[in-house]
Amino acid sequence: MTERAAPFYCPYCGDEDLRPSEEGHGAWECRACNRAFQLKFLGLLARGLTAESPDGGAS
């Protein structure tokens, strides 16, 4: 089994001083802004789903 990827920076302040939280799986603490956050995998997108261009057509 492979190790899960860790976040590279805090989503709130952008600092890189992160530590795993004791709250559970996927929880992280930022030492710079003193915030805790959790990462969660939601699932895969449907195959072939793409963003539309501003003119309404597919790019």
C-alpha positions as a printed NumPy array, in Angstrom:
array([[  0.   ,   0.   ,   0.   ],
       [  1.311,   3.47 ,  -0.844],
       [  1.549,   6.406,   1.499],
       [ -1.05 ,   9.155,   1.061],
       [  0.03 ,  12.501,  -0.342],
       [  0.493,  15.335,   2.113],
       [ -0.533,  18.943,   1.423],
       [  2.347,  21.225,   0.444],
       [  0.867,  24.419,   1.912],
       [ -1.934,  25.714,   4.116],
       [ -5.107,  26.533,   2.114],
       [ -5.707,  29.569,   4.365],
       [ -2.354,  31.349,   4.685],
       [ -0.122,  29.524,   2.187],
       [  2.57 ,  28.667,   4.72 ],
       [  4.371,  25.316,   4.518],
       [  4.723,  24.621,   8.27 ],
       [  2.128,  21.83 ,   8.474],
       [  1.877,  18.942,  10.92 ],
       [ -0.521,  15.962,  10.963],
       [ -3.338,  16.541,  13.446],
       [ -4.345,  14.13 ,  16.186],
       [ -8.001,  14.583,  15.119],
       [ -7.824,  11.735,  12.641],
       [ -7.143,  10.69 ,   9.079],
       [ -6.557,  13.574,   6.672],
       [ -6.464,  16.266,   9.363],
       [ -3.624,  18.798,   9.381],
       [ -2.554,  21.739,  11.545],
       [ -0.85 ,  24.895,  10.296],
       [  1.64 ,  26.269,  12.808],
       [  1.806,  29.661,  11.056],
       [ -1.896,  30.655,  11.237],
       [ -2.936,  28.202,  13.997],
       [ -5.723,  26.664,  11.887],
       [ -6.705,  23.037,  11.487],
       [ -8.182,  21.614,   8.295],
       [ -9.07 ,  18.241,   6.844],
       [ -8.49 ,  16.787,   3.382],
       [-11.092,  14.484,   1.907],
       [-11.213,  12.582,  -1.388],
       [-14.671,  13.018,  -2.888],
       [-14.424,  10.656,  -5.854],
       [-13.656,  10.531,  -9.549],
       [-15.28 ,  12.742, -12.149],
       [-17.255,  11.207, -14.984],
       [-15.074,  10.251, -17.932],
       [-15.095,  12.849, -20.696],
       [-16.308,  15.669, -18.447],
       [-14.539,  18.865, -19.556],
       [-14.864,  22.55 , -18.835],
       [-16.645,  24.556, -21.475],
       [-15.001,  27.523, -23.169],
       [-16.417,  31.045, -22.477],
       [-18.268,  31.098, -25.833],
       [-20.322,  28.05 , -24.813],
       [-18.632,  25.527, -27.078],
       [-16.37 ,  22.714, -25.992],
       [-12.681,  23.422, -26.473]])
